[in-house]
Amino acid sequence: MYATGLGATNPAGSSSSGGASSPPLNLVQDPLTVYIGDTPATVGFAGLAPGFPGIYQLNVTPNGPLSDRIYLQSGGWQSNITSLATAPGGNVANVTGSIDGIYPATGVNQAMGGSSSVTYYTSVMFTGATFTAAFDILPGAKPFSMVATSETASAVVNIDPVHGTWQATLTAPTAAAAQFNYSSLTFPVLDFLSCISTGCSPFPANIIPLSRVDPFLAKVLSLIPLPTGCATQGLAINGVATLSGSFSGSHLTWNNPAPFGGFQQISQANAGSRTTTFNLYIDGVQVAAKIATIAIF
């Protein structure tokens, strides 16, 4: 993979010739995670590409892709999300499903009072969703997964047909982050309303006052379960909540709304209107999607 904007390297690279082609290689310094199919991949190399100034090369090994999404997080910032074709499984039939954003709110979740269009005035952005599904499990089915995704978060439900069990991991904000306290972050949370030509001011102690918070967002965050233990996912303000259960028979219906969501750091350079897509995959096949609009001040 190739990327831009991954920051300083050690040793520093050349602005004219790019990375070195022999040791010492120009390795990135900021923490880096690459997600392939909403699963963290193994990063074998991350550094400047030889002969290409400003271009970084990433050598990665996938670890069981569950969707078609590919993105990376570096130094507290998330990249754009792209896609790569994945092979569908052969474990289910008669599949139906739906996904709706809870923030921005789409479809059934708009009844709570939310909107499919939101505006952010800070450099930390939240997206989250709920989903439902129903399908028949084919004879001889092997373990497979349901994956629901938003721009910043995912819910993965691993289904074991042999034992009739399921286990889910949901991205969920930490208790502090759900109260808009981001003091655990090592980078500043910027107040976009303070921006002038020379830059933007950070919120004191990385805490956003409630007077600057969308009341509907506060309501949404109260619906999402807290992370289990101290596990973190991506940013230090996101964790992982775990759920489990069982089922019987060859038909599974997922009626639990299972709300999930998470935060990411965004740049003022991305100001303007953008869209975020909520996707649902079952056994490697996308079965539902919703699009919402996000504006960055």
C-alpha positions as CSV (number, residue, x, y, z in Angstrom):
1,M,0.0,0.0,0.0
2,Y,1.0,3.6,-0.5
3,A,0.0,6.7,1.5
4,T,0.8,10.3,2.2
5,G,0.9,12.4,5.3
6,L,2.3,9.9,7.8
7,G,4.7,12.4,9.4
8,A,8.4,12.3,10.4
9,T,10.6,9.4,9.8
10,N,13.8,8.1,11.4
11,P,16.2,8.9,9.8
12,A,14.7,11.9,8.0
13,G,13.9,11.4,4.3
14,S,15.0,13.4,1.3
15,S,12.7,16.0,-0.2
16,S,14.2,15.2,-3.6
17,S,14.8,11.5,-3.7
18,G,12.3,10.1,-1.2
19,G,13.2,7.1,1.0
20,A,16.4,5.2,1.1
21,S,16.6,1.9,-0.9
22,S,19.0,0.2,1.6
23,P,19.4,0.4,5.4
24,P,19.0,2.5,7.3
25,L,15.4,2.8,6.0
26,N,13.2,5.8,6.7
27,L,10.7,4.4,9.2
28,V,7.6,6.3,10.3
29,Q,7.6,7.4,13.9
30,D,4.0,8.0,14.8
31,P,1.9,5.0,15.9
32,L,0.3,3.4,12.9
33,T,-2.6,0.9,12.5
34,V,-3.8,-0.5,9.2
35,Y,-7.3,-1.9,9.0
36,I,-8.0,-4.4,6.2
37,G,-11.6,-5.6,6.2
38,D,-12.2,-3.9,9.5
39,T,-9.5,-6.1,11.1
40,P,-6.1,-4.8,12.2
41,A,-3.4,-6.0,9.7
42,T,0.2,-6.9,10.5
43,V,2.4,-4.1,9.4
44,G,5.8,-5.5,8.3
45,F,7.2,-2.1,7.1
46,A,6.0,1.5,7.1
47,G,8.4,4.1,5.8
48,L,9.2,6.4,2.9
49,A,9.1,4.7,-0.5
50,P,12.5,4.7,-2.3
51,G,12.6,7.3,-5.1
52,F,9.2,8.9,-4.4
53,P,9.4,12.1,-2.3
54,G,6.5,12.4,0.2
55,I,5.2,8.9,-0.6
56,Y,5.1,6.2,2.1
57,Q,5.2,2.5,1.5
58,L,3.3,0.1,3.7
59,N,3.9,-3.7,3.6
60,V,1.0,-5.4,5.4
61,T,-0.4,-8.8,5.9
62,P,-4.3,-9.1,6.3
63,N,-5.6,-11.0,9.3
64,G,-9.0,-12.3,8.2
65,P,-10.8,-9.5,6.4
66,L,-14.5,-9.3,7.3
67,S,-15.5,-6.5,4.9
68,D,-14.2,-4.6,1.9
69,R,-13.0,-1.5,3.7
70,I,-9.3,-0.5,4.0
71,Y,-8.1,2.5,6.0
72,L,-5.3,3.5,8.4
73,Q,-4.9,5.5,11.6
74,S,-1.7,7.4,12.2
75,G,-0.8,9.7,15.1
76,G,-4.4,10.1,16.1
77,W,-5.7,10.8,12.5
78,Q,-7.7,8.6,10.3
79,S,-7.3,8.3,6.5
80,N,-9.9,8.1,3.9
81,I,-11.6,4.8,3.5
82,T,-11.3,2.8,0.3
83,S,-12.4,-0.6,-0.7
84,L,-11.0,-3.9,-2.1
85,A,-13.0,-6.7,-3.6
86,T,-13.5,-9.6,-1.2
87,A,-14.8,-13.1,-1.9
88,P,-18.3,-13.9,-0.4
89,G,-18.8,-16.9,1.9
90,G,-21.2,-19.7,1.2
91,N,-22.7,-20.1,4.6
92,V,-26.1,-18.3,4.4
93,A,-29.1,-17.8,2.2
94,N,-32.3,-15.6,2.1
95,V,-30.4,-12.7,3.7
96,T,-32.0,-9.5,4.7
97,G,-30.6,-6.7,6.7
98,S,-30.7,-3.0,7.5
99,I,-28.4,-0.4,9.0
100,D,-29.2,3.1,10.2
101,G,-27.0,5.8,11.5
102,I,-27.7,7.0,15.1
103,Y,-25.3,10.0,14.5
104,P,-25.8,11.3,12.0
105,A,-29.3,9.8,12.3
106,T,-30.9,8.0,9.3
107,G,-34.0,6.0,8.8
108,V,-35.7,4.6,11.9
109,N,-33.2,6.5,14.2
110,Q,-34.4,9.8,13.0
111,A,-37.5,9.2,15.1
112,M,-35.4,9.9,18.2
113,G,-35.0,13.5,17.0
114,G,-31.7,13.3,15.1
115,S,-30.8,14.5,11.6
116,S,-29.0,12.9,8.6
117,S,-26.9,16.1,8.4
118,V,-24.7,17.3,11.2
119,T,-21.9,20.0,11.6
120,Y,-18.8,19.6,13.6
121,Y,-17.0,22.7,15.2
122,T,-14.3,20.6,16.9
123,S,-11.5,18.4,15.6
124,V,-13.1,15.2,17.2
125,M,-15.9,13.6,15.2
126,F,-18.3,10.8,16.2
127,T,-20.3,8.5,14.0
128,G,-22.4,5.5,15.1
129,A,-25.1,3.2,13.9
130,T,-27.6,0.3,14.7
131,F,-28.4,-2.7,12.5
132,T,-30.7,-5.7,12.1
133,A,-30.4,-8.9,10.1
134,A,-32.1,-12.2,9.3
135,F,-30.9,-15.2,7.3
136,D,-30.9,-19.0,6.9
137,I,-27.8,-20.9,7.9
138,L,-27.0,-23.5,5.2
139,P,-26.2,-27.1,6.1
140,G,-22.5,-27.6,6.9
141,A,-21.9,-23.9,7.4
142,K,-18.6,-22.8,8.8
143,P,-18.1,-19.9,11.3
144,F,-18.8,-16.6,9.6
145,S,-19.4,-12.9,10.6
146,M,-21.7,-10.0,10.4
147,V,-20.0,-6.6,10.2
148,A,-21.7,-3.2,10.6
149,T,-19.5,-0.2,10.0
150,S,-19.5,3.6,10.2
151,E,-16.7,6.0,9.4
152,T,-15.1,5.7,12.8
153,A,-16.5,2.5,14.3
154,S,-17.6,-1.1,13.7
155,A,-19.5,-3.9,15.2
156,V,-18.3,-7.5,14.4
157,V,-20.6,-10.5,15.3
158,N,-18.8,-13.8,14.9
159,I,-21.3,-16.7,14.5
160,D,-20.5,-20.3,15.2
161,P,-23.2,-22.5,13.6
162,V,-21.8,-25.7,15.0
163,H,-22.2,-24.7,18.6
164,G,-25.1,-22.2,18.1
165,T,-23.2,-19.3,19.6
166,W,-22.3,-15.8,18.7
167,Q,-19.8,-13.2,20.1
168,A,-19.9,-9.5,19.3
169,T,-17.3,-6.8,19.6
170,L,-18.6,-3.2,19.3
171,T,-16.6,0.0,19.1
172,A,-17.6,2.2,22.1
173,P,-16.3,5.4,23.5
174,T,-14.7,5.4,26.9
175,A,-16.6,6.8,29.8
176,A,-14.5,9.9,29.8
177,A,-14.9,10.4,26.0
178,A,-18.7,10.0,26.4
179,Q,-18.6,13.1,28.6
180,F,-16.5,14.9,26.0
181,N,-13.3,14.6,28.1
182,Y,-10.4,13.8,25.8
183,S,-7.6,14.5,28.2
184,S,-6.1,11.0,27.5
185,L,-5.2,12.1,24.0
186,T,-1.6,13.2,23.3
187,F,-2.6,15.6,20.6
188,P,-4.7,18.8,21.0
189,V,-8.4,18.8,20.3
190,L,-9.0,21.9,18.3
191,D,-11.8,24.5,18.5
192,F,-12.7,25.2,14.9
193,L,-14.7,28.3,16.0
194,S,-11.4,29.9,17.2
195,C,-9.6,29.4,13.9
196,I,-7.7,32.4,12.3
197,S,-5.2,32.6,9.5
198,T,-2.4,31.3,11.8
199,G,-4.3,28.3,13.1
200,C,-6.9,27.1,15.7
201,S,-6.8,27.1,19.5
202,P,-7.1,23.8,21.5
203,F,-9.8,23.3,24.1
204,P,-8.3,23.7,27.6
205,A,-7.2,20.3,28.9
206,N,-8.8,18.7,25.8
207,I,-12.2,19.0,27.4
208,I,-15.2,20.3,25.4
209,P,-17.7,22.3,27.4
210,L,-21.3,21.0,27.3
211,S,-22.4,24.3,26.0
212,R,-20.6,23.4,22.7
213,V,-22.1,19.8,22.5
214,D,-25.1,18.8,20.4
215,P,-27.8,17.6,22.9
216,F,-28.8,14.8,20.6
217,L,-25.2,13.6,20.5
218,A,-25.2,13.4,24.3
219,K,-28.4,11.3,24.1
220,V,-26.8,9.0,21.6
221,L,-23.7,8.4,23.7
222,S,-25.9,7.4,26.6
223,L,-27.3,4.5,24.5
224,I,-24.0,2.9,23.7
225,P,-22.5,0.3,26.1
226,L,-19.2,1.1,27.9
227,P,-16.1,-0.7,26.7
228,T,-15.2,-3.9,28.5
229,G,-12.0,-3.7,30.6
230,C,-9.3,-1.5,29.4
231,A,-9.1,-2.6,25.7
232,T,-8.7,0.3,23.3
233,Q,-9.4,0.4,19.6
234,G,-7.5,3.0,17.4
235,L,-7.7,6.2,19.4
236,A,-7.3,6.1,23.2
237,I,-10.9,7.5,23.5
238,N,-12.4,4.5,21.9
239,G,-12.7,1.0,23.4
240,V,-14.4,-2.3,22.7
241,A,-17.6,-3.6,24.3
242,T,-18.1,-7.4,24.1
243,L,-21.4,-9.3,24.0
244,S,-22.3,-12.9,23.5
245,G,-25.3,-15.2,23.2
246,S,-26.7,-18.4,21.7
247,F,-29.3,-19.4,19.1
248,S,-31.0,-22.6,18.0
249,G,-32.2,-23.8,14.6
250,S,-31.0,-22.9,11.1
251,H,-32.5,-19.4,11.0
252,L,-31.0,-16.4,12.9
253,T,-32.8,-13.1,13.4
254,W,-30.8,-10.2,14.9
255,N,-33.4,-7.8,16.3
256,N,-31.1,-6.3,19.0
257,P,-30.4,-2.7,17.8
258,A,-26.8,-3.1,19.2
259,P,-25.8,0.5,19.0
260,F,-22.1,1.2,18.4
261,G,-20.0,4.2,17.6
262,G,-16.6,5.9,18.0
263,F,-14.6,9.1,17.6
264,Q,-11.9,10.1,15.2
265,Q,-9.7,13.2,14.8
266,I,-10.4,15.3,11.8
267,S,-8.5,18.2,10.2
268,Q,-9.7,21.7,9.4
269,A,-8.1,21.1,6.0
270,N,-11.1,18.8,5.3
271,A,-13.5,21.6,5.9
272,G,-16.7,21.6,3.8
273,S,-19.4,19.1,3.2
274,R,-18.7,15.4,3.1
275,T,-20.6,12.2,3.3
276,T,-20.3,9.2,5.6
277,T,-21.6,5.7,4.7
278,F,-23.0,3.1,7.1
279,N,-22.5,-0.4,5.7
280,L,-23.7,-3.9,6.8
281,Y,-21.9,-7.0,5.6
282,I,-23.1,-10.6,6.2
283,D,-20.7,-13.5,5.3
284,G,-18.6,-11.1,3.3
285,V,-21.4,-9.6,1.2
286,Q,-22.7,-6.1,1.6
287,V,-26.4,-6.2,2.2
288,A,-27.3,-2.7,3.3
289,A,-26.0,0.9,3.3
290,K,-27.1,4.4,4.3
291,I,-25.4,7.7,3.5
292,A,-25.4,10.8,5.8
293,T,-23.9,14.2,5.4
294,I,-21.3,15.8,7.7
295,A,-20.1,19.4,7.5
296,I,-16.8,20.5,9.0
297,F,-16.8,24.2,10.0
